[in-house]
C-alpha cells in the first residue's frame, strides 16, 4: 500500500469555468460532467455561487415552463450525481459542504480564485482603476489578461433555456464591452494605427455597434487615412438609415465634423476630452411605490425572484380593479437597485401606439424627438441598440392585449442587462418566455385585511358579517375595497352595515368612487378599447336574467354561442372585462356585470 507523505499529497486545487463550455478541473484532471443536464445544473449553481437557489427556480430553469411531474425527485438525483461526479474524491461531509442543501434549495460554495467569472471581473475592476489612474498601457495589459480567460462562447454545451436565452447573450455583451475598453486603453496609449485590422474585423462582425465604428473611424484618422475614416462614417450612416431609419448618434456626428476640419484635438491624448461620450442619462420614471398589497405577497415574491434569477420578461395580467398596476410598480421598486442605469415607465393611454411609447423611452434616454425613426419596429431596434451594455428596467403599464406585434417582439430581444415588466388584460405572447402571473379577486381573508386597513381592524371585528358582505359586493377586487375603506374610514359615524346597504342598491358603481378615482371610470377605459360590435355584445350581457338576479357580488357564467358570439367574447376578454375559464367559457365578475347592467339599462331607456 502506498502512503502519501507530506510532499506527496494529491493536488486538490479546483477550478470552475463558465467563460466558454462548462469546465471543472481538479489537480490537472478534467472532472466536467459528461451529461448535458448535469452541466446545466452546475452552470446554474455556479452563476449564483455562494448564494442559495430554490429548487423551484432550478426546476423551472432546467425544464422550462412544463417540467415533468417527477422534476423534484429528478433534481435531487441530479444533485447527488453532481456531488459524485465533481467531488467524489472528497469525504461525504466535504462534498456536502461544497454543494450543500439549504432550506428549499441548494448552495454551491466557491472560493474567489476558483471560478473564471470571479477572476475575470476582478481583473476588469483592477484595469478600470488603472485606467482611471492615467496608466492606459498597464490597463490595456490587464484587460488583455481578463479577456484571455475566455475559452470560446459561454455555455455552448448546455441546453437549459435560461442559460441559452439570458446568460450566454449577457456574457457575450460583457466580453464585447471589456474588449472595447481594452481597445480604448490601447488607443489612449498610442497604438491606434496597429488596431485598424482588428477593428475592421470587429466592425464586420458587429456592424451596428456605434462604439466599435467610432473607434475604427478615429484609428483610421489618426493613422493618416482621413478619406477612409470619412468613408466608414458614410457607410455607417447609410446602414443606420436602411436598417433603423435613423441617423448616427450626436457623438459620431461630432466626430465626423472634427475629421472634416482636421481638428487637432483628435490627435494624441487630447482627443479624450472630445470623444468621451457624454454622461448617459439615467432616467428614474417609476411612480411612487404603493403601500402594502394585501393578498399579493406570493405574486410579488415570484416576480422578484424571476427578475433576480435572470428571467428578464415579466407579464402581469388581470382585469380592471385587480391591482395589476400596483403589483407591477411594487415589483419594479423592489428590483430597481439591480438596474443602476435607469428605470423607464410608460402608461399606455387610449390611442397610443408602440411607436409613441418607445419614442417616450428614447426621449427619456436623451434622444431628440425630431431625430427619432418613425415606425415602432425601427424605434424598438434603436432602443435595443441604445441599451446595449446598460442595465435599465422598462415598465409598461396597461398594455392593450391587441397591442403586440412586431414592435413588442423586437423589444423582447432586449440586451441581457435589461428587463421588461408589463401589465395587460391579456398574456402578450409577443414578449416570449418569461414569468407570467394572472391576478384575480383577493382571497376572503386578504380582502377583509384590506378593508380593515381602511376602516380599522376593530370596526371589522365588531361587524364581521357586514364586512364580509362589503367585500363580496366589491367582488373582492382591491380597487373597490380600497375606495370603500377610504370613504368609510373618513366617516366614523358610518356603520359597516350602513355601507353594505349602500352597496346593495343599483348605484353600486357610483358608491365606488372617491375623488378622481372610481371603479366605473376604470371599467369604462377598458370598455372603450373594445371594437364597436364587442361593446354592443358586452352591453347585451346586462339583460341576462341570471345576471340581474345575481347582482351584486356573484360571478356570472357566460357561454359563447349561447349568451354571446364567440368572437365577441374573445374581444371582450382581451379588454379584461370577461375572464377566460381555460377554454370552458367565461366568467363575468360582479363589477363588470354591474357596468353591463348599467349600460344595458341606458340603452333600453
ZIHU-V311092 format. One record per backbone hydrogen bond with DSSP energy under -1.0 kcal/mol. CO is the residue of the C=O (numbers start at 1). NH is the residue of the N-H. Records with the same first field share a line. If there is no record, write none. Layout:
# ZIHU-V311092
CO=NH, NH
This chain:
# ZIHU-V311092
5=8
13=27
15=25
16=116
17=23
18=20
19=151
20=155
23=17
24=31
25=15
26=29
29=26
35=39
36=40
37=41
38=42
39=43
40=44
41=45
42=46
43=47
46=49
48=51
53=106
54=58
55=59
56=60
57=61
58=62
59=63
60=64
68=71
70=74
71=75
72=76
73=77
74=78
75=79
76=80
77=81
78=82
79=83
80=84
81=85
82=86
83=87
87=90
91=95
92=96
93=97
94=98
95=99
98=109
100=107
102=105
104=55
105=102
106=53
107=100
108=50
111=114
114=16
115=119
116=120
117=121
118=122
119=123
120=124
121=125
122=126
123=127
124=128
125=129
126=130
127=131
128=132
129=133
130=135
131=134
135=139
136=140
137=141
138=142
139=143
140=144
141=145
142=146
143=147
144=148
146=149
147=150
155=158
160=164
161=165
162=166, 167
163=168
166=170
167=171
168=172
169=173
170=174
171=175
172=176
173=177
174=178
175=179
176=180
177=181
178=182
179=183
180=184
181=185
182=186
183=187
184=188
185=189
186=191
187=190
192=195
193=196
195=199
196=200
197=201
198=202
199=203
200=204
201=205
202=206
206=209
208=210
209=213
210=214
211=215
212=216
213=217
214=218
215=219
216=220
217=221
218=222
219=223
220=225
221=224
225=229
226=230
227=231
228=232
229=233
230=234
231=235
232=236
233=237
234=238
235=239
236=240
237=241
238=242
239=243
240=244, 246
249=253
250=254
251=255
252=256
253=257
254=258
255=259
256=260
257=261
258=263
259=262
263=266
264=267
268=271
269=272
271=275
272=276
283=343
293=296
296=300
297=301
298=302
299=303
300=304
301=305
302=306
303=307
304=308
305=309
306=311
312=420
313=435
314=422
315=437
316=424
317=439
319=322
321=479
323=327
324=328
325=329
326=330
327=331
328=332
329=333
330=334
331=335
335=338
336=339
339=342
342=393
343=285
344=395
346=397
347=349
349=352
353=357
354=358
355=359
356=360
357=361
358=362
359=363
360=364
361=365
362=367
363=366
368=371
369=372
375=379
376=380
377=381
378=382
379=383
380=384
381=385
382=386
383=387
387=390
391=341
392=419
393=344
394=421
395=346
396=423
397=348
400=403
405=409
406=410
407=411
408=412
410=413
415=418
419=394
420=314
421=396
422=316
423=399
424=318
428=431
429=432
435=315
437=317
443=447
444=448
445=449
446=450
447=451
448=452
449=453
451=454, 455
452=456
456=460
457=461
458=462
459=463
463=467
464=468
465=469
466=470
467=471
468=472
469=473
470=474
471=476
472=475
474=477
476=442
477=481
478=482
479=483
480=484
481=485
482=486
483=487
484=488
485=489
488=491
491=494
495=499
496=500
497=501
498=502
499=503
507=511
508=512
511=513
512=519
514=517
517=514
518=522
519=523
520=524
521=525
522=526
523=527
524=528
527=530
531=535
532=536
533=537
534=538
535=539
536=540
538=541
539=542
540=543
541=544
544=548
545=549
546=550
547=551
556=588
558=586
559=562, 563
564=561
565=569
566=570
567=571
568=572
569=573
570=574
572=577
573=576
579=587
581=584
585=581
586=558
587=579
588=556
589=593
590=594
591=595
592=596
593=597
594=598
595=599
596=600
597=601
598=602
599=603
600=604
601=605
